[in-house]
């Protein structure tokens, strides 16, 4: 075999030239960063950005065709450079996401970045009953997305709302109340539990209903008896009747911030009732307890006058039940107090004046009293005739002789009517 040295040298030289050329090419080469954009609507504008490590941000704006088309950033990067592609500006009415957004440049152009665009729709609805100037915060928890907060201020009527973040078709949304307004409770009533799936149009059916909180005013009644039966209380236009043996009451449905004033509308039979504690208040923000209504039996007086007392007679003592009253000359009036409603009374003379006889001559007794009794009259007269300390003297008499008529018998005559003679 014959070895051709010249050809061998030529071959080796050629290989070395190609290797050197390839090495030189690799050392100075740069490569593009790109991929495909799918679904960008016709005429819609999308801006992407690449943030290469150690380099300037490269922006790329593309106009949609409605289909799939390639893209590549204008700035090429050297092998080994890290890149990071993101959406800078979303197209109107669409949301675009980037697949394979980061990586490191190898020895070829990057073509696997996939940008997918889809139509997006807003989430909104109506708030009913939110009080004027009341603050309500709603939140949307889209599946796979960030929570979107929406604060609203009430007008007293129906107001519409829309979350700022739009969602792509097929996304599950979940609207809830994050912060309740003062004095109200709001709930998401539609769609069921505030949850739904975005279709192919804006969601406008979310319904939030707000209602003013209500509270109760409650308390107890003391002093009711079987005889008194019941008491009727009032707060505003509302009434509550407590029937013995019950002791408690409660007014409900009192709006947040309202005032209250519990009063006695109808007292029990024979009793006097007052609201003795916590009967009124303003701007309530919680249930009110501890209102106290105290009932006590009504009492009346029995009063009248004494006639006929003299300086000599001095005084007369009267009685009603176990109570006594002494009227001393020159006094002429008396009064028994603290007599329970429905009681009976009977005024009597316990101790008459010296030298006089006293009787209760008018209105001295009664039953089931329901008011003060006046006009009881006690009349005192001198013993025997009711005059000047006189007394009765018995004597025997017979007819005057030689006259017609007359009879024998025992007679009496007031001493003050007998003249001062030795033999009447």
C-alpha positions as CSV (number, residue, x, y, z in Angstrom):
1,X,0.0,0.0,0.0
2,X,1.3,3.3,-1.0
3,X,0.8,6.2,1.5
4,X,0.3,9.7,-0.1
5,X,1.6,12.1,2.4
6,X,0.6,15.2,0.5
7,X,-3.1,14.3,0.4
8,X,-3.1,13.4,4.2
9,X,-1.6,16.8,5.0
10,X,-4.2,18.5,2.8
11,X,-7.1,16.7,4.5
12,X,-5.9,17.5,8.0
13,X,-5.5,21.1,7.1
14,X,-9.0,21.3,5.7
15,X,-10.5,19.9,8.9
16,X,-8.5,22.3,11.0
17,X,-9.8,25.2,8.9
18,X,-13.5,24.1,9.4
19,X,-13.0,23.5,13.2
20,X,-11.4,26.9,13.6
21,X,-14.2,28.5,11.5
22,X,-16.9,26.8,13.6
23,X,-15.2,27.8,16.9
24,X,-14.9,31.4,15.8
25,X,-18.5,31.5,14.7
26,X,-19.7,30.2,18.0
27,X,-17.7,32.6,20.0
28,X,-19.2,35.7,18.3
29,X,-22.8,34.5,17.5
30,X,-26.1,35.9,18.9
31,X,-29.5,34.4,18.8
32,X,-33.1,35.7,18.7
33,X,-35.8,35.3,21.4
34,X,-39.2,34.4,20.0
35,X,-42.1,32.0,19.6
36,X,-45.7,32.2,18.6
37,X,-48.7,34.3,19.4
38,X,-52.1,32.6,19.3
39,X,-55.6,34.1,19.5
40,X,-54.7,37.8,19.5
41,X,-57.8,39.5,18.0
42,X,-57.6,41.2,14.7
43,X,-56.3,44.7,15.1
44,X,-55.6,44.2,18.9
45,X,-52.3,45.5,20.2
46,X,-50.2,43.4,22.5
47,X,-46.8,44.5,24.0
48,X,-44.4,41.9,25.2
49,X,-41.1,42.6,27.0
50,X,-37.9,40.6,27.4
51,X,-35.7,41.3,30.4
52,X,-32.4,39.7,29.6
53,X,-30.0,39.2,32.5
54,X,-27.5,42.1,32.4
55,X,-29.1,43.8,29.4
56,X,-31.8,46.4,28.6
57,X,-35.4,45.5,28.5
58,X,-36.6,44.8,24.9
59,X,-40.2,45.7,24.0
60,X,-42.2,44.2,21.2
61,X,-45.6,45.3,20.1
62,X,-47.7,43.0,17.9
63,X,-51.0,43.5,16.1
64,X,-53.4,40.6,16.1
65,X,-54.5,38.7,13.1
66,X,-57.1,36.5,14.7
67,X,-54.9,33.4,14.2
68,X,-51.5,32.1,15.1
69,X,-48.3,33.9,14.0
70,X,-44.6,34.0,15.0
71,X,-42.8,36.8,16.8
72,X,-39.2,37.5,17.7
73,X,-37.6,40.3,19.7
74,X,-35.3,42.7,17.9
75,X,-32.4,42.3,20.3
76,X,-30.5,39.1,19.9
77,X,-28.7,37.6,22.9
78,X,-25.4,35.7,23.2
79,X,-25.2,32.1,24.1
80,X,-25.6,31.6,27.9
81,X,-27.7,34.7,28.4
82,X,-30.8,34.4,30.6
83,X,-34.1,35.8,29.2
84,X,-37.5,36.5,30.8
85,X,-40.5,37.2,28.6
86,X,-43.7,38.8,30.0
87,X,-46.8,40.7,28.8
88,X,-46.2,44.4,29.2
89,X,-49.6,45.7,28.0
90,X,-52.6,43.5,27.5
91,X,-54.8,44.0,24.5
92,X,-58.2,45.6,25.0
93,X,-60.8,43.0,25.9
94,X,-58.3,40.2,26.0
95,X,-55.9,38.6,28.4
96,X,-52.7,37.0,27.2
97,X,-50.5,34.5,29.1
98,X,-47.0,33.3,28.3
99,X,-45.8,29.7,28.4
100,X,-42.1,28.9,28.6
101,X,-41.3,32.5,29.5
102,X,-37.8,32.1,30.9
103,X,-34.7,30.2,29.9
104,X,-31.0,30.5,28.9
105,X,-29.8,31.0,25.3
106,X,-28.0,27.9,24.0
107,X,-26.5,27.9,20.5
108,X,-29.7,28.4,18.5
109,X,-32.6,30.8,18.2
110,X,-35.3,30.5,21.0
111,X,-38.6,29.7,19.3
112,X,-40.6,27.8,21.9
113,X,-42.2,30.8,23.8
114,X,-45.9,30.5,23.4
115,X,-48.2,33.5,24.0
116,X,-52.0,32.6,24.1
117,X,-54.6,35.3,24.1
118,X,-58.3,34.9,25.0
119,X,-61.2,37.2,25.4
120,X,-61.9,38.5,28.9
121,X,-65.1,39.6,30.6
122,X,-66.0,41.8,33.6
123,X,-67.7,40.6,36.8
124,X,-70.3,42.9,38.2
125,X,-73.9,43.4,39.3
126,X,-76.1,45.4,41.7
127,X,-76.0,46.4,45.3
128,X,-79.4,46.9,46.9
129,X,-80.1,48.8,50.2
130,X,-76.7,50.0,51.1
131,X,-77.3,53.0,53.4
132,X,-76.1,56.4,52.4
133,X,-72.4,56.9,53.0
134,X,-72.0,53.4,54.3
135,X,-68.8,51.6,53.3
136,X,-68.9,48.1,51.8
137,X,-66.0,46.1,50.5
138,X,-66.6,43.2,48.1
139,X,-63.9,40.7,46.9
140,X,-63.8,38.3,43.9
141,X,-61.8,35.1,44.3
142,X,-61.3,34.0,40.7
143,X,-60.0,30.4,40.4
144,X,-56.3,30.5,39.7
145,X,-56.1,34.3,39.9
146,X,-55.5,37.1,42.4
147,X,-58.2,38.4,44.7
148,X,-59.8,41.6,43.4
149,X,-61.2,44.0,46.0
150,X,-63.9,46.5,45.3
151,X,-65.0,49.2,47.9
152,X,-68.4,50.8,47.4
153,X,-70.1,53.7,49.1
154,X,-73.9,53.6,49.6
155,X,-76.4,56.0,48.1
156,X,-79.5,54.6,49.9
157,X,-80.8,53.1,46.6
158,X,-79.6,50.5,44.1
159,X,-76.1,50.9,42.7
160,X,-74.2,49.0,40.0
161,X,-70.7,47.7,40.5
162,X,-67.9,46.1,38.3
163,X,-64.6,44.6,39.4
164,X,-61.6,46.0,37.7
165,X,-60.0,42.7,36.9
166,X,-61.5,40.9,33.9
167,X,-61.5,37.2,33.5
168,X,-61.2,34.8,30.6
169,X,-64.1,32.6,29.5
170,X,-64.4,29.5,31.6
171,X,-62.9,31.0,34.7
172,X,-64.8,30.4,38.0
173,X,-65.5,33.5,40.0
174,X,-66.5,33.8,43.6
175,X,-67.8,37.1,45.0
176,X,-68.1,37.6,48.8
177,X,-68.4,40.4,51.3
178,X,-65.0,41.3,52.8
179,X,-66.0,44.2,55.1
180,X,-69.6,44.8,56.3
181,X,-70.9,48.4,56.5
182,X,-71.5,49.8,60.0
183,X,-75.0,48.9,61.2
184,X,-75.9,46.7,58.2
185,X,-75.4,43.2,57.0
186,X,-74.9,42.5,53.3
187,X,-75.1,39.2,51.6
188,X,-74.5,38.0,48.0
189,X,-77.8,36.5,47.0
190,X,-77.2,35.7,43.3
191,X,-75.8,33.8,41.6
192,X,-76.1,31.1,44.3
193,X,-73.5,31.9,47.0
194,X,-71.9,34.4,44.6
195,X,-70.2,31.8,42.5
196,X,-70.3,31.2,38.7
197,X,-68.4,30.6,35.6
198,X,-67.5,33.2,33.0
199,X,-69.1,32.6,29.7
200,X,-68.8,34.7,26.5
201,X,-70.1,38.0,27.8
202,X,-69.7,40.3,30.8
203,X,-71.3,39.0,34.1
204,X,-73.8,41.5,35.4
205,X,-76.0,39.2,37.5
206,X,-74.2,39.3,40.8
207,X,-76.7,40.6,43.4
208,X,-75.8,42.0,46.8
209,X,-78.5,42.8,49.3
210,X,-77.9,44.9,52.4
211,X,-80.2,45.2,55.4
212,X,-80.1,47.5,58.4
213,X,-79.3,45.6,61.6
214,X,-82.1,45.5,64.2
215,X,-81.9,45.0,67.9
216,X,-84.2,44.3,70.9
217,X,-85.0,46.3,74.1
218,X,-86.0,44.0,76.9
219,X,-86.5,44.1,80.7
220,X,-88.6,42.9,83.6
221,X,-91.7,44.0,85.5
222,X,-91.8,43.7,89.3
223,X,-94.8,43.9,91.6
224,X,-97.5,42.4,89.4
225,X,-100.1,40.3,91.4
226,X,-102.9,38.0,90.6
227,X,-105.4,40.8,91.3
228,X,-103.5,43.4,89.2
229,X,-103.4,40.9,86.3
230,X,-101.5,42.7,83.5
231,X,-99.6,45.8,82.4
232,X,-99.2,47.2,78.8
233,X,-95.9,48.9,77.9
234,X,-95.1,51.0,74.9
235,X,-92.1,51.9,72.8
236,X,-92.8,54.2,69.8
237,X,-95.8,52.6,68.1
238,X,-95.1,49.1,69.5
239,X,-96.8,47.7,72.6
240,X,-96.1,44.8,74.9
241,X,-98.5,43.3,77.4
242,X,-97.1,41.4,80.4
243,X,-99.7,39.2,82.1
244,X,-99.2,37.8,85.6
245,X,-97.3,35.6,86.5
246,X,-95.0,36.6,83.6
247,X,-92.3,39.1,84.4
248,X,-90.3,39.9,81.2
249,X,-90.9,41.8,78.0
250,X,-89.0,42.5,74.8
251,X,-89.4,45.0,72.0
252,X,-87.8,43.7,68.8
253,X,-86.9,45.1,65.3
254,X,-85.4,48.3,66.5
255,X,-83.1,49.7,63.8
256,X,-79.4,50.4,64.2
257,X,-78.8,54.0,65.4
258,X,-82.4,54.5,66.6
259,X,-83.6,55.8,70.0
260,X,-86.0,54.1,72.3
261,X,-88.3,55.2,75.2
262,X,-90.3,52.6,77.2
263,X,-93.4,54.0,78.9
264,X,-96.4,52.6,80.7
265,X,-99.4,52.6,78.4
266,X,-101.9,50.9,80.7
267,X,-101.3,50.3,84.4
268,X,-102.6,47.2,86.2
269,X,-105.8,47.4,88.1
270,X,-105.2,48.9,91.5
271,X,-101.5,49.5,90.9
272,X,-99.2,52.4,89.9
273,X,-96.3,51.5,87.6
274,X,-93.2,53.5,86.6
275,X,-90.1,52.7,84.4
276,X,-87.5,52.9,87.1
277,X,-84.3,52.0,85.2
278,X,-82.8,52.1,81.7
279,X,-86.1,53.3,80.2
280,X,-84.7,55.3,77.3
281,X,-81.6,55.7,75.1
282,X,-80.3,56.9,71.7
283,X,-78.2,55.6,68.8
284,X,-78.4,51.9,69.8
285,X,-75.8,49.6,68.3
286,X,-76.6,46.4,70.3
287,X,-79.4,44.7,72.1
288,X,-80.5,46.7,75.2
289,X,-81.3,44.8,78.4
290,X,-82.0,45.7,82.0
291,X,-85.1,47.9,81.6
292,X,-86.9,47.8,84.9
293,X,-90.6,48.6,85.4
294,X,-91.7,48.7,89.1
295,X,-95.4,48.4,90.1
296,X,-96.8,49.1,93.5
297,X,-100.3,48.9,94.9
298,X,-102.2,52.2,94.7
299,X,-103.2,53.8,98.1
300,X,-105.8,56.3,98.9
301,X,-106.9,58.4,101.8
302,X,-110.1,58.7,103.9
303,X,-110.7,62.2,105.1
304,X,-113.4,64.3,106.6
305,X,-114.4,66.9,109.3
306,X,-115.4,67.0,112.9
307,X,-118.0,69.5,114.0
308,X,-119.0,70.4,117.6
309,X,-115.7,70.3,119.4
310,X,-115.2,72.9,122.1
311,X,-112.4,74.1,124.2
312,X,-113.9,72.1,127.0
313,X,-114.4,69.0,125.0
314,X,-110.8,69.2,123.9
315,X,-110.4,66.2,121.4
316,X,-111.9,63.2,119.8
317,X,-110.1,60.0,118.7
318,X,-111.2,58.2,115.5
319,X,-110.3,54.8,114.1
320,X,-110.2,53.0,110.7
321,X,-109.0,49.5,110.8
322,X,-106.0,49.6,113.1
323,X,-105.1,53.2,112.4
324,X,-106.3,56.0,114.7
325,X,-106.5,59.8,114.3
326,X,-107.0,62.4,117.1
327,X,-108.6,65.7,116.3
328,X,-107.9,68.3,118.9
329,X,-109.8,71.6,119.3
330,X,-109.7,73.9,117.4
331,X,-108.9,71.4,114.7
332,X,-111.8,70.2,112.6
333,X,-110.3,67.8,109.9
334,X,-108.7,64.3,109.8
335,X,-107.3,61.9,107.2
336,X,-106.4,58.2,107.1
337,X,-103.7,57.5,104.5
338,X,-102.1,54.4,102.8
339,X,-105.3,52.5,102.2
340,X,-104.8,50.0,99.5
341,X,-106.9,50.0,96.3
342,X,-109.9,47.8,96.6
343,X,-110.0,47.8,100.4
344,X,-113.0,48.6,102.6
345,X,-113.1,51.3,105.3
346,X,-115.2,52.1,108.4
347,X,-114.5,55.2,110.5
348,X,-115.6,54.9,114.1
349,X,-115.3,57.0,117.3
350,X,-112.8,55.4,119.7
351,X,-112.6,58.1,122.4
352,X,-115.3,60.8,122.5
353,X,-114.6,64.3,123.9
354,X,-115.2,65.0,127.5
355,X,-118.9,65.9,128.1
356,X,-119.9,65.2,124.5
357,X,-121.3,62.5,122.4
358,X,-119.8,62.0,118.8
359,X,-121.2,60.0,115.9
360,X,-120.1,59.4,112.3
361,X,-123.0,61.0,110.6
362,X,-122.1,60.8,106.9
363,X,-119.9,58.7,104.5
364,X,-118.4,56.7,107.4
365,X,-117.8,53.4,105.6
366,X,-117.4,51.9,102.1
367,X,-116.0,48.9,100.1
368,X,-113.6,48.4,97.2
369,X,-112.3,52.0,97.1
370,X,-110.5,53.1,93.9
371,X,-110.1,56.8,94.8
372,X,-109.6,59.1,97.7
373,X,-112.7,59.3,100.0
374,X,-113.7,62.7,101.2
375,X,-116.7,64.1,103.1
376,X,-116.7,61.8,106.1
377,X,-118.6,63.8,108.8
378,X,-118.2,63.3,112.5
379,X,-120.7,65.3,114.6
380,X,-120.2,65.9,118.3
381,X,-122.9,67.3,120.7
382,X,-123.0,68.0,124.4
383,X,-124.1,65.0,126.4
384,X,-127.9,65.0,126.8
385,X,-128.8,67.7,124.2
386,X,-125.6,68.5,122.4
387,X,-125.3,71.9,124.1
388,X,-122.9,73.5,126.6
389,X,-121.9,70.4,128.6
390,X,-125.5,69.7,129.6
391,X,-126.8,66.4,130.8
392,X,-130.2,64.8,131.3
393,X,-132.1,64.9,134.6
394,X,-134.9,62.4,135.3
395,X,-137.9,63.7,137.3
396,X,-141.5,62.6,138.2
397,X,-144.4,64.7,137.2
398,X,-148.2,64.7,137.6
399,X,-150.9,66.9,136.1
400,X,-151.6,70.3,137.6
401,X,-154.8,69.9,139.8
402,X,-158.1,71.2,138.4
403,X,-156.9,71.1,134.8
404,X,-157.8,68.9,131.9
405,X,-155.4,66.4,130.4
406,X,-151.9,65.4,131.6
407,X,-150.6,62.1,132.9
408,X,-148.5,60.7,135.6
409,X,-145.0,59.4,134.7
410,X,-141.2,59.6,134.7
411,X,-139.8,62.3,132.5
412,X,-136.3,63.7,131.7
413,X,-135.3,67.2,130.9
414,X,-132.0,68.7,129.8
415,X,-130.3,70.3,132.8
416,X,-129.5,73.4,130.8
417,X,-133.2,73.9,130.3
418,X,-134.0,74.1,133.9
419,X,-134.1,77.5,135.6
420,X,-132.1,78.1,138.7
421,X,-134.9,77.6,141.2
422,X,-135.0,75.4,144.2
423,X,-138.0,73.5,143.0
424,X,-138.6,73.2,139.3
